[in-house]
Amino acid sequence: MATSISDPLWFFTPVQIATTIIAGMNCGASALQSPLTWPMLQYVNVPIHYVGRQTENLLHGSEMIFPPFNGICTLGNLVLTGFAFYNRDRADTYALDKLPLTALAFSLHMATTVYTLTIMAPYNEKLKVASRELNRGVENGEGEGKTEGQQKSAKAFRDAQVTWKTLNYGRGAIMLSAAIANAVALKA
């Protein structure tokens, strides 16, 4: 439904467009890490400490980009849900139609946050710690996989990589659902 500046909910459409686009970007970029980026970081012919450095860089970049994107979408949908709830009884608005969809989108963005903080973040930390151990060993002249500590760190790193990649599909599914909810709410 088209809105005009005289509509009390004139900001709905611009905010919904923004949250839909950002949710799509967030979902696409995050979900594509598993099938596109991570396989390149799992080649066994590449020295593991280089893979560790690249993984640390990838995780650091992801931590700078994705949380703000998700935060914008979460806050935007919270505001939309609040205003839709507040204006749900007004006959001249479409707030009642949008209320369940904006609430669903908000809930899914919150679920993404909870999933990321409780499930993904510990694996991010495991990857970083194992990578630092690998790099520290190479810097100390221990060589790639020559000591028991290096072998243990390499195994911990590879195991965390596989688990992270698998778990990221779950986060991607939640993010995709949130982007779809945003798009459907935009159309309602």
N, C-alpha and C positions, 0 to 999 in steps of 0.2 A: 504494500500500500504506500502510495506516495505521501510524503509529509510536506507541510509548509511551515514557515517560521511562526505562523499563528497557532499551530498545533502545540498543545502543551508538552507533547513528547517529540518535538521536532528533532531532537538530538539522537533519537533511537536509531534511525537509519545510518547516519554516519558512524556511530559507535559500533553498530552491528557489522557494518562493512569492514571497519578496522579490525574488530575481533575475529571476523571470519578469515580475512586475509592473513593476519598474524598467526592464527591457529593453524591455518593450512601450511604456512611457511615453517612453523615450529614442528608440526607433524612430519612434513616432508623431509626436512633436513635431519631431524633426529632419527626418524625411522629408516632413512636411507643409509645411516651409518652402519647398520648391521650387514646389509647385503652388499654394499659397495666399498666402504672404507675398511672395515675390519678384516675382510679376507686378505687384503693387501698387507695388513699388519700381522698376518699369521703365517707368512712364508717362512719355512724353516731354514732356507738358505741365507736369509738376511740375519746378520748378527743380532742376537736378542737385545743387546743393550741399545742398538739403534732403534729397534722396534719400540723399546720401552720409552726412549726419548720422544719418538713421534706420537706414541700413545699419550704420554704426559701432555704434549703440546695440544693434541686433539681434545683431551679432556679439559684442559685449561681454557681453550677457546670455547668449548661447549658450555662451560660453567659461566662464561661471560655473556653468552648470547641467549641461551635457552631459558634460564630462569626469568630474566626480564620479560621475554616474550610471553611466557606463561603467566607471569604476574600481571601484565597488561590485560591479557584475556580474562583472567580470573577477576580482577577488579572491574573491568568493563562489564562483564556479565553480572557481577554482584550489583553494580549500579543499575543496570537495566532491569534486573529482577526486582530490586527494591522499588524502582519507579513504576514498573508494571504492576506490582502488588498494590502499591499505594493508589494507583489510578484504575484498578480493575473494575470498579463499579461505574465509571463514567461511560455514558452511552456514546459519546463522541470520540472515543479512543479505541484502539485495537489492542490495548494493553492486556486484556484478558486472554486474547489469542496467543500472545507472545509469552505470557507468564510461565507456562510449563516448559517451554523450550529454552528460555533464558535461564530458568532454574536448573534444567538439565545440563546446559552448557557450563554453567557455573560449577555444578557438582562434578562434572567430568574434569574440569580444569583443577579443581581441588583434589580430585582423585589422582591426577597426574602429579601434583605436588607431593602428595603423601607417598605415592609409589616411588617417586624419585628419591625422596629423602630417606625412606625406610628400606628400600630394596636396592636401588641403583647406587646411591652415594657410598654405601660401604664397599661395593665392588670398585668404584672409582678410587677409593682410598687404598684398597688392596693392590690395584694396578700401579698406583703411584709409589707405594712403599716398595713393592717388588722391583719396579723400575729403578728407583734410587739405589737399592741394594746392588742391582746388576751394574749400574754405572759406577758406584763406589768401588766395587770389586775390580772393574776394568781399570779405573783410575789408579788403583793400588797395585796394578800389575799382575793381578791374579789371572787374567786372561778369561776368555769366553768359555764358561762351563768347565774350567779346569779344577776348581775346588768344590768341595761338598757344598759350601755356602752358595756359590754361584749356581750350581746345579739345582739346589733347593729353591733359590730365588727364581730361576728360569722356569721351573715347574709351577711354582705358585703363580707366576705371571701368566703363563699359558693357560692354566686352569681358570684363573680369574677372567681372562680374555674370552674364553668359550662361554662361561657362565654369563658374563656381561652381555655378550652378543645375543644370547638366547633371551635374557630378561628384557633387553631393549625392544624386542618384538612386542612384549606385553605392554610396555609403556607406549610404543607406537600405536598399538590398537586403541588404547585409551585416548591418545591424542587425536587419532583419526575420528573416533566417535565424537570428541568435543568439536572438531572442525565441522563434521556433518551436522551436529546439533546447532552450531552457529549458523551454518548455511540454511538449514531448514527454518530456523527462527527468523532469519532475514527475509525469507520468502513469505512467511505467515502474515 
